[in-house]
Amino acid sequence: MSKTQIIIDVLLAIGVLNALLGSLGILLMKDLYERLHYMSPQSTVSIACFAAAIVVDQHFSSAGIKAVMIAVVIIAMNAVLTHASARAARVRQFGRWISDVTEVRGIGDNSTAGLNSQPQVDATDKMP
């Protein structure tokens, strides 16, 4: 087995192990906001390892350049997609993105949002 093949195998093993651990984290977390944190490693570290393995194998041929370009796009879009997912979940949960003191949680709302996502006013509280 050559040095190149060992490097490729190590990069692929790191990428797969990272993806498995991240997936396990997603399964174990209780709500969407916590799960979003565990989606990031798969779309950064794993993708970078897979692209690096292709570059080591193919060098900077057509396949190597395409792998690097795809990895850059996926890594750059990771933050945008994570933010968009969190924003959509917040809008679905509370009806808007920006919180204020008039935000009211409905009586039947049993959401499991993180502690920092709780509305500032509860519908069960008596308003003066």
C-alpha positions as CSV (number, residue, x, y, z in Angstrom):
1,M,0.0,0.0,0.0
2,S,1.4,3.3,-1.0
3,K,1.7,6.5,1.0
4,T,-0.9,8.2,-1.2
5,Q,-3.4,5.4,-0.6
6,I,-2.9,5.6,3.2
7,I,-3.5,9.4,3.1
8,I,-6.6,8.9,1.1
9,D,-7.9,6.2,3.4
10,V,-7.2,8.3,6.5
11,L,-9.0,11.4,5.0
12,L,-12.0,9.2,4.1
13,A,-12.0,7.6,7.5
14,I,-12.0,11.0,9.3
15,G,-14.8,12.3,7.0
16,V,-17.0,9.2,7.6
17,L,-16.3,9.2,11.4
18,N,-17.1,12.9,11.6
19,A,-20.4,12.3,9.7
20,L,-21.4,9.4,11.9
21,L,-20.7,11.3,15.1
22,G,-22.5,14.4,13.9
23,S,-25.5,12.2,12.9
24,L,-25.5,10.7,16.3
25,G,-25.5,14.2,17.8
26,I,-28.5,15.1,15.7
27,L,-30.4,12.0,16.8
28,L,-29.7,12.7,20.5
29,M,-30.6,16.4,20.6
30,K,-34.1,17.4,21.8
31,D,-35.1,20.2,19.5
32,L,-34.3,21.8,16.2
33,Y,-32.1,24.6,17.5
34,E,-29.8,22.1,19.2
35,R,-29.8,19.8,16.2
36,L,-28.7,22.6,13.9
37,H,-25.3,22.8,15.8
38,Y,-24.6,19.1,15.0
39,M,-25.3,19.6,11.2
40,S,-22.3,21.9,10.8
41,P,-19.4,19.3,11.1
42,Q,-20.8,17.1,8.3
43,S,-20.9,20.1,5.9
44,T,-17.5,21.4,6.8
45,V,-15.0,18.9,8.1
46,S,-16.4,15.9,6.3
47,I,-16.8,17.7,3.0
48,A,-13.2,19.1,3.3
49,C,-11.8,15.6,4.0
50,F,-13.6,14.1,1.0
51,A,-12.5,16.9,-1.3
52,A,-8.9,16.6,0.0
53,A,-9.0,12.8,-0.6
54,I,-10.1,13.5,-4.2
55,V,-7.3,16.1,-4.7
56,V,-4.7,13.7,-3.3
57,D,-5.9,10.9,-5.6
58,Q,-6.6,13.0,-8.8
59,H,-4.3,16.0,-8.1
60,F,-5.6,19.2,-9.7
61,S,-7.1,17.5,-12.7
62,S,-10.7,18.3,-13.7
63,A,-12.1,16.1,-10.9
64,G,-9.8,17.6,-8.3
65,I,-10.8,21.2,-9.2
66,K,-14.5,20.3,-9.3
67,A,-14.2,18.7,-5.8
68,V,-12.5,21.8,-4.4
69,M,-15.1,24.1,-6.0
70,I,-18.0,22.0,-4.7
71,A,-16.5,21.9,-1.2
72,V,-16.0,25.6,-1.1
73,V,-19.7,26.2,-2.1
74,I,-21.0,23.7,0.4
75,I,-18.9,25.1,3.2
76,A,-19.8,28.7,2.4
77,M,-23.5,27.9,2.1
78,N,-23.5,26.0,5.5
79,A,-23.9,29.2,7.6
80,V,-26.5,30.6,5.3
81,L,-28.7,27.5,5.3
82,T,-28.3,27.0,9.1
83,H,-29.4,30.6,9.7
84,A,-32.3,30.2,7.2
85,S,-33.5,27.0,8.9
86,A,-33.3,28.6,12.4
87,R,-35.2,31.7,11.1
88,A,-37.9,29.6,9.5
89,A,-38.4,27.5,12.6
90,R,-38.6,30.7,14.7
91,V,-41.2,32.2,12.4
92,R,-43.2,29.0,12.4
93,Q,-43.1,28.8,16.1
94,F,-43.8,32.4,17.1
95,G,-45.3,33.9,13.9
96,R,-42.4,36.4,13.3
97,W,-38.7,36.7,13.4
98,I,-38.1,39.6,15.8
99,S,-39.2,39.2,19.4
100,D,-40.7,41.9,21.5
101,V,-42.5,42.2,24.8
102,T,-45.9,41.8,23.2
103,E,-45.0,38.3,21.9
104,V,-47.4,35.8,23.4
105,R,-47.2,32.0,23.4
106,G,-50.5,30.3,22.8
107,I,-52.1,28.1,25.5
108,G,-51.7,25.0,23.3
109,D,-48.1,25.7,22.3
110,N,-46.0,22.8,23.5
111,S,-42.9,23.6,21.6
112,T,-39.5,22.5,22.9
113,A,-37.5,25.5,21.8
114,G,-34.3,26.2,23.6
115,L,-34.3,28.3,26.8
116,N,-33.3,31.5,25.0
117,S,-36.2,31.2,22.5
118,Q,-39.0,31.5,25.0
119,P,-41.4,34.3,24.5
120,Q,-41.3,37.2,26.9
121,V,-45.0,37.1,27.7
122,D,-47.1,34.0,28.4
123,A,-50.7,33.8,27.3
124,T,-51.7,32.3,30.7
125,D,-50.4,35.4,32.6
126,K,-52.9,38.1,33.4
127,M,-52.3,41.3,31.6
128,P,-53.1,44.6,33.5
